[in-house]
Amino acid sequence: MLTAAKKVSQVAAHTGIAFSLMYVMTGSVVFGGLAAVLEPVVNVLLLPFHERAWHQLRSRAVAARARYAALAGEKISQTLMHATVAFLMLWWATGSMAMGGLAAVLEPILNVIALPYHDRLWDKLQLRMAPAGAAAAA
């Protein structure tokens, strides 16, 4: 149950970052809300195709070094995909490639900065709840 709540919270944090960035950049609640809905949906729709392709590439890697290289390539590729979606969303919303480029740079950076703090808070919550759960089971 706690894992599901953490995932929902991650989605909410990601959506909040997308909304806030788009609102600050455009001054429009409508564009902010649209980006907060569309950007994650587009990423969620593209991610299974991305993961499937990289799973096939990783399965061909035999040596440990090749597996690590494939994993690094997957993460870089996933970041580029995410930045491309952010770029396209703001370019579409504003008609400005400069604004799209700024969003493509800022949105992933903000997520990389904010989400580890989010995860640490959830890790602390899990640790706090673990003794209570263990005592109840005993």
GIQUI-V120428 format. One record per pair of residues at least 4 apart in sequence whose C-alpha atoms are under 6 Angstrom apart, sorted by the first residue. I is the first residue (numbers start at 1). J is the second residue. Records with the same first field share a line. If there is no record, write none. Layout:
BEGIN
I->J ; J
END
This chain:
BEGIN
11->15
12->16
15->36
16->20
18->36
19->23 ; 32 ; 33 ; 36
22->26 ; 32
23->27 ; 28 ; 29 ; 32
29->33
30->34
31->35
34->38
35->39
38->42
40->44
43->47
47->51
48->52
51->55
54->58
58->70
61->66 ; 67
73->77
74->78
83->104
86->103 ; 104
87->91 ; 100 ; 101 ; 103 ; 104
88->92
90->94 ; 100
91->95 ; 96 ; 97 ; 100
97->101
103->107
106->110
110->114
111->115
126->130
131->135
END
